[in-house]
């Protein structure tokens, strides 16, 4: 048995379970009496838009904004590529066009909003008085602090003119239907893409507290607005959202379930650790090494969103690569344990890989190559570590995003 081939097969199965071509069409609404406007944002936006185009019975128009390199060809929906994880002018332009198109809708029209992970950065519309550099600085500070996605999005939506229910409010009185591919622990619609079409229960006070917790320096206009509650998001019960509907068409638990089914078909015992694991990637690696040492033969699978706190300038690598390097160091060559960890969107953080694999020989091969695994872990240089070992998993864009996927195979 080639353990790495087996693990890669589990990952591919997890990704396939969230393919927009399969998960979007069954949930399409009936066409409206009037116009259908499709707006899509996220790493899966272009693929979701194409799935709508290929299955919609009538006329449609719209815009999809996705990460650079994640576009696919559409015939009737314009595809725009923009910056992620740091927003840029292309994303700001897309957000402005979304709002302009939404406000022109009438009561007989439909806004079909397609949202997936990455939309918070890709759809950037600063509140009046804020600049794009202001929003970029906030995003950068939150990323470097390792803030959980729910806290990041709480602050980002309060600084936004389009998130936190504001897109749906702009489209009223049109009907708004949202189809979502979830990439967040707990699958909360208000967190997925910062919830442009759903009410937001968080407050300006909470956003201000998060900024303080992570030492995010806010522009004076933002600080005052949050202190005074002037940039409050659209709240539950708002009449502008009465004609909205929301369906999650794929979620991390679906991906794990598909991978688990494949593993069982290979006669492996499966323990599903859950799809909502969070925390520091290096700490998670240590914890899973302990589980692997204690567990009977089989496979441990998990999802969620680990984070990396950059306590000092370091190398390159995302949470999955850092998790794997930490796991390898903690296992210290333990026999019969192989693992894979990848981001299902094909890009781990800002690294040019989805993730990597490890085995019992990982540390020995690293030493032979002149690498100090512990020093590279401390320097957050996991991408270079796995690149030199030729153990990276490189997929390119997968055109979906259901968060991290991890599997430990224990022999």
C-alpha positions as CSV (number, residue, x, y, z in Angstrom):
1,X,0.0,0.0,0.0
2,X,1.3,3.4,-0.9
3,X,0.2,5.5,2.1
4,X,0.7,8.8,0.4
5,X,-1.4,7.9,-2.6
6,X,-4.1,6.7,-0.3
7,X,-4.1,9.9,1.7
8,X,-4.1,12.0,-1.5
9,X,-7.1,10.0,-2.6
10,X,-9.0,10.9,0.6
11,X,-8.2,14.6,0.0
12,X,-9.4,14.5,-3.6
13,X,-12.6,12.8,-2.5
14,X,-13.2,15.5,0.1
15,X,-12.7,18.2,-2.5
16,X,-15.0,16.5,-5.1
17,X,-17.8,16.4,-2.5
18,X,-17.9,20.2,-2.7
19,X,-17.7,20.6,-6.5
20,X,-20.0,23.5,-7.5
21,X,-21.0,21.7,-10.6
22,X,-22.7,19.1,-8.5
23,X,-23.8,20.9,-5.3
24,X,-25.3,24.1,-6.8
25,X,-27.8,22.9,-9.4
26,X,-30.1,21.0,-7.0
27,X,-30.7,24.2,-5.0
28,X,-31.5,26.7,-7.7
29,X,-34.7,28.7,-7.2
30,X,-37.5,29.1,-9.8
31,X,-36.9,32.0,-12.2
32,X,-38.7,35.2,-11.2
33,X,-41.3,37.2,-13.2
34,X,-38.6,39.9,-13.8
35,X,-34.8,39.9,-14.1
36,X,-32.3,37.5,-12.5
37,X,-29.1,39.1,-11.3
38,X,-26.3,36.8,-10.3
39,X,-23.7,38.1,-8.0
40,X,-21.0,35.8,-6.7
41,X,-18.0,36.3,-4.4
42,X,-15.4,33.9,-3.1
43,X,-12.8,31.4,-4.2
44,X,-15.5,29.2,-5.7
45,X,-17.5,32.2,-7.2
46,X,-16.6,31.7,-10.8
47,X,-17.3,27.9,-10.7
48,X,-20.6,28.5,-8.9
49,X,-21.6,31.1,-11.5
50,X,-20.8,28.7,-14.3
51,X,-22.9,26.0,-12.6
52,X,-25.8,28.5,-12.6
53,X,-25.3,29.4,-16.2
54,X,-25.3,25.8,-17.3
55,X,-28.5,25.0,-15.4
56,X,-30.6,28.2,-15.5
57,X,-33.7,28.0,-17.8
58,X,-34.0,31.7,-18.6
59,X,-32.0,35.0,-19.1
60,X,-29.4,35.9,-16.5
61,X,-26.8,38.6,-16.0
62,X,-24.2,39.3,-13.3
63,X,-20.7,39.5,-11.9
64,X,-18.5,37.0,-10.1
65,X,-15.4,38.1,-8.2
66,X,-12.8,35.5,-7.3
67,X,-9.2,35.2,-6.3
68,X,-6.5,35.8,-9.0
69,X,-6.0,32.5,-10.9
70,X,-9.4,31.1,-9.7
71,X,-11.5,32.3,-12.6
72,X,-13.3,30.0,-15.0
73,X,-14.9,30.9,-18.3
74,X,-18.5,32.0,-18.1
75,X,-20.7,33.1,-21.0
76,X,-23.2,35.5,-19.5
77,X,-21.7,36.3,-16.1
78,X,-18.6,38.5,-16.0
79,X,-15.7,37.1,-14.0
80,X,-13.5,39.6,-12.1
81,X,-10.3,38.5,-10.3
82,X,-9.1,40.3,-7.2
83,X,-6.8,40.2,-4.3
84,X,-6.8,37.6,-1.5
85,X,-6.1,37.4,1.5
86,X,-5.3,41.2,1.2
87,X,-8.0,43.1,-0.6
88,X,-7.2,45.3,-3.6
89,X,-8.7,47.9,-6.0
90,X,-10.2,45.2,-8.2
91,X,-12.2,43.8,-5.2
92,X,-13.2,47.3,-4.2
93,X,-14.4,48.0,-7.8
94,X,-16.4,44.7,-7.7
95,X,-18.1,45.6,-4.4
96,X,-19.1,49.0,-5.8
97,X,-20.6,47.4,-8.9
98,X,-22.5,44.8,-6.8
99,X,-24.2,47.5,-4.8
100,X,-25.0,49.6,-7.9
101,X,-26.6,46.6,-9.6
102,X,-28.5,45.5,-6.5
103,X,-30.2,48.9,-5.9
104,X,-31.6,48.8,-9.4
105,X,-33.7,45.7,-8.7
106,X,-37.4,45.8,-8.3
107,X,-40.0,43.6,-6.6
108,X,-40.4,41.2,-9.5
109,X,-36.6,40.7,-9.7
110,X,-34.3,38.1,-8.2
111,X,-30.9,38.5,-6.7
112,X,-29.1,35.1,-6.7
113,X,-26.1,35.6,-4.5
114,X,-23.4,32.9,-4.6
115,X,-20.9,33.1,-1.7
116,X,-17.9,31.0,-0.7
117,X,-14.8,31.3,1.4
118,X,-12.6,34.3,0.6
119,X,-15.5,36.7,-0.1
120,X,-14.7,38.8,2.9
121,X,-11.4,39.9,1.4
122,X,-12.5,39.8,-2.2
123,X,-15.6,42.0,-1.8
124,X,-14.1,45.1,-0.1
125,X,-16.3,48.1,0.2
126,X,-15.0,50.5,2.8
127,X,-17.4,52.6,4.8
128,X,-17.5,56.3,3.8
129,X,-14.3,58.0,5.1
130,X,-12.3,54.8,5.0
131,X,-9.7,54.1,2.3
132,X,-8.6,50.8,0.7
133,X,-5.2,51.1,2.5
134,X,-7.2,51.4,5.7
135,X,-9.0,48.1,5.1
136,X,-5.8,46.5,3.9
137,X,-4.0,47.4,7.1
138,X,-6.9,46.0,9.3
139,X,-6.8,42.7,7.3
140,X,-3.1,42.4,7.6
141,X,-3.1,43.0,11.3
142,X,-5.8,40.4,11.9
143,X,-4.1,37.8,9.7
144,X,-0.7,38.3,11.5
145,X,-2.4,38.1,14.9
146,X,-3.9,34.8,14.0
147,X,-7.5,36.0,14.8
148,X,-10.2,33.3,14.3
149,X,-12.4,33.8,11.3
150,X,-15.5,34.8,13.2
151,X,-13.7,37.6,15.0
152,X,-12.0,38.8,11.9
153,X,-15.3,39.0,10.1
154,X,-17.1,40.7,12.9
155,X,-14.6,43.6,12.6
156,X,-14.5,43.6,8.8
157,X,-18.2,43.7,8.4
158,X,-18.6,46.7,10.6
159,X,-16.0,48.6,8.5
160,X,-17.8,47.6,5.3
161,X,-20.6,49.1,3.2
162,X,-21.6,45.8,1.7
163,X,-21.2,43.1,4.3
164,X,-23.3,42.4,7.4
165,X,-26.6,42.2,5.5
166,X,-26.0,45.5,3.6
167,X,-26.1,43.9,0.1
168,X,-29.5,42.4,0.7
169,X,-30.8,45.6,2.2
170,X,-29.7,47.4,-1.0
171,X,-31.5,44.9,-3.2
172,X,-34.9,45.3,-1.3
173,X,-37.7,44.9,-2.3
174,X,-36.3,42.2,-4.7
175,X,-36.3,38.6,-3.7
176,X,-32.8,37.5,-2.5
177,X,-31.7,33.9,-2.6
178,X,-28.2,33.0,-1.3
179,X,-26.4,29.7,-2.1
180,X,-23.3,29.2,0.1
181,X,-20.3,26.9,0.2
182,X,-19.3,27.1,3.8
183,X,-15.6,27.4,4.9
184,X,-16.2,28.4,8.5
185,X,-16.4,26.3,11.7
186,X,-20.1,26.1,12.6
187,X,-21.4,27.1,9.2
188,X,-22.8,30.4,10.5
189,X,-24.3,32.3,7.5
190,X,-23.4,35.6,9.3
191,X,-19.7,34.5,9.2
192,X,-19.5,33.0,5.7
193,X,-18.1,35.8,3.6
194,X,-19.1,38.2,6.4
195,X,-22.8,37.7,5.5
196,X,-23.6,40.3,2.9
197,X,-27.2,39.0,2.6
198,X,-28.0,37.9,6.1
199,X,-28.7,39.8,9.4
200,X,-25.8,40.2,11.7
201,X,-26.2,39.8,15.5
202,X,-22.8,41.2,16.3
203,X,-22.4,44.9,17.4
204,X,-20.1,47.8,16.9
205,X,-19.0,47.4,20.5
206,X,-17.9,43.8,19.9
207,X,-16.0,44.9,16.8
208,X,-14.2,47.6,18.8
209,X,-13.3,45.1,21.5
210,X,-11.8,42.7,18.8
211,X,-9.7,45.5,17.5
212,X,-8.4,46.2,21.0
213,X,-7.8,42.5,21.7
214,X,-5.6,42.1,18.6
215,X,-4.0,45.6,18.8
216,X,-5.5,46.6,15.5
217,X,-4.9,50.3,15.0
218,X,-8.1,51.8,13.6
219,X,-8.4,55.1,11.7
220,X,-9.9,57.8,13.9
221,X,-13.1,57.9,11.9
222,X,-13.6,54.1,12.4
223,X,-12.8,54.2,16.1
224,X,-15.4,57.0,16.6
225,X,-18.0,55.3,14.5
226,X,-17.7,52.1,16.4
227,X,-17.7,53.8,19.8
228,X,-20.9,55.6,18.8
229,X,-22.6,52.7,17.1
230,X,-22.8,54.6,13.9
231,X,-21.7,51.8,11.6
232,X,-24.1,49.1,12.9
233,X,-24.8,46.2,10.6
234,X,-28.3,45.1,9.5
235,X,-29.9,43.4,12.4
236,X,-32.3,40.4,12.7
237,X,-35.9,41.5,12.1
238,X,-35.0,44.2,9.6
239,X,-37.9,44.5,7.2
240,X,-35.5,44.9,4.2
241,X,-34.5,41.3,4.6
242,X,-38.0,39.8,4.7
243,X,-37.7,38.4,1.2
244,X,-34.4,36.6,1.7
245,X,-33.6,32.9,1.7
246,X,-30.3,31.1,2.5
247,X,-29.1,27.6,1.7
248,X,-25.7,26.0,2.4
249,X,-25.1,23.7,-0.6
250,X,-21.7,22.3,0.7
251,X,-20.0,22.4,4.0
252,X,-16.9,21.0,5.6
253,X,-18.8,18.1,7.2
254,X,-19.8,16.9,3.8
255,X,-16.2,16.7,2.7
256,X,-15.2,14.8,5.8
257,X,-18.1,12.4,5.4
258,X,-17.1,11.7,1.8
259,X,-13.5,11.0,2.8
260,X,-14.6,8.8,5.6
261,X,-16.8,6.7,3.3
262,X,-13.9,6.2,1.0
263,X,-11.6,5.2,3.8
264,X,-14.2,2.7,5.1
265,X,-14.5,1.3,1.6
266,X,-10.8,0.5,1.9
267,X,-11.5,-1.4,5.1
268,X,-10.0,1.3,7.3
269,X,-11.3,2.2,10.8
270,X,-12.2,5.9,10.8
271,X,-12.3,8.4,13.7
272,X,-13.8,11.7,12.6
273,X,-12.4,14.4,15.0
274,X,-14.8,17.0,13.7
275,X,-15.0,19.7,11.0
276,X,-14.6,22.7,13.4
277,X,-11.1,22.4,14.9
278,X,-9.5,25.8,15.5
279,X,-6.4,27.2,17.2
280,X,-2.7,27.5,16.6
281,X,-1.6,25.1,13.8
282,X,1.5,24.1,15.7
283,X,-0.5,23.3,18.9
284,X,-2.9,21.2,16.8
285,X,0.0,19.2,15.4
286,X,1.3,18.4,18.8
287,X,-2.2,17.3,20.0
288,X,-2.7,15.0,16.9
289,X,0.7,13.4,17.4
290,X,-0.4,12.4,20.9
291,X,-3.6,11.0,19.5
292,X,-1.8,9.1,16.8
293,X,0.5,7.4,19.3
294,X,-2.5,6.2,21.3
295,X,-4.8,5.2,18.5
296,X,-5.4,1.8,17.0
297,X,-4.7,1.3,13.3
298,X,-7.0,3.3,11.1
299,X,-7.4,6.9,9.9
300,X,-8.1,10.1,11.9
301,X,-9.7,12.8,9.8
302,X,-10.6,16.4,10.7
303,X,-11.4,19.8,9.3
304,X,-11.7,23.3,10.6
305,X,-9.4,26.4,10.3
306,X,-6.1,26.5,12.1
307,X,-4.2,29.8,12.4
308,X,-0.6,30.9,12.6
309,X,0.4,33.8,14.8
310,X,3.5,35.5,13.3
311,X,5.4,36.5,16.5
312,X,8.4,37.4,14.4
313,X,9.2,37.9,10.7
314,X,9.4,34.4,9.2
315,X,9.4,32.3,6.0
316,X,6.4,31.2,4.0
317,X,3.8,28.6,4.6
318,X,0.2,28.4,5.7
319,X,-1.6,26.7,8.6
320,X,-1.7,23.2,7.0
321,X,2.0,23.2,6.3
322,X,2.8,24.5,9.8
323,X,0.5,21.9,11.3
324,X,2.3,19.1,9.4
325,X,5.8,20.3,10.3
326,X,4.7,20.5,14.0
327,X,3.1,17.0,13.7
328,X,6.3,15.6,12.2
329,X,8.5,17.1,14.9
330,X,6.2,15.8,17.7
331,X,6.0,12.3,16.2
332,X,9.8,12.3,15.9
333,X,9.9,9.5,13.4
334,X,7.2,7.3,15.0
335,X,6.7,4.3,12.8
336,X,3.6,3.6,10.8
337,X,2.1,7.1,10.9
338,X,1.6,9.1,7.7
339,X,-0.4,12.3,7.3
340,X,-1.8,14.8,4.8
341,X,-3.0,18.3,5.5
342,X,-4.3,20.6,2.7
343,X,-6.6,23.5,2.2
344,X,-9.5,22.4,0.0
345,X,-9.2,25.6,-2.1
346,X,-5.8,24.5,-3.3
347,X,-3.8,27.3,-1.6
348,X,-2.5,27.0,1.9
349,X,-2.4,30.6,3.2
350,X,-0.2,32.4,0.7
351,X,1.8,29.3,-0.2
352,X,1.9,28.0,-3.8
353,X,0.6,24.6,-2.6
354,X,-2.5,23.1,-1.1
355,X,-0.5,21.4,1.7
356,X,1.9,18.5,2.0
357,X,2.3,14.9,3.3
358,X,4.6,13.5,6.0
359,X,5.7,9.9,6.9
360,X,8.0,8.2,9.4
361,X,11.0,9.2,7.4
362,X,10.3,12.9,7.1
363,X,12.7,14.1,9.8
364,X,15.5,11.8,8.8
365,X,15.2,13.0,5.2
366,X,15.3,16.6,6.4
367,X,18.4,16.0,8.4
368,X,20.1,14.4,5.4
369,X,19.1,17.5,3.4
370,X,20.7,19.8,6.0
371,X,17.5,21.1,7.5
372,X,16.7,21.7,11.1
373,X,13.0,20.9,11.4
374,X,12.5,22.6,14.8
375,X,14.3,25.7,13.7
376,X,12.2,26.0,10.6
377,X,9.1,25.4,12.6
378,X,10.1,28.3,14.9
379,X,10.7,30.5,11.9
380,X,7.4,29.6,10.2
381,X,9.3,28.3,7.2
382,X,7.2,25.2,6.6
383,X,6.8,25.8,2.8
384,X,10.5,25.7,2.2
385,X,10.9,22.6,4.4
386,X,8.4,20.6,2.4
387,X,9.5,22.1,-1.0
388,X,13.0,20.9,-0.4
389,X,11.7,17.4,0.5
390,X,9.5,17.4,-2.6
391,X,6.5,16.5,-0.4
392,X,4.2,19.4,-1.3
393,X,0.7,18.7,-2.6
394,X,0.2,21.1,-5.5
395,X,-3.3,21.1,-7.0
396,X,-3.7,24.6,-8.3
397,X,-7.2,26.2,-7.8
398,X,-9.8,23.6,-6.9
399,X,-12.7,26.1,-7.5
400,X,-14.3,25.2,-4.2
401,X,-13.5,25.9,-0.5
402,X,-14.6,23.9,2.5
403,X,-11.6,24.7,4.7
404,X,-8.8,22.6,5.9
405,X,-8.6,18.8,5.4
406,X,-6.4,16.6,7.6
407,X,-5.9,12.9,7.7
408,X,-3.6,10.7,9.8
409,X,-3.1,7.1,8.6
410,X,-1.9,4.8,11.4
411,X,-0.6,1.4,10.4
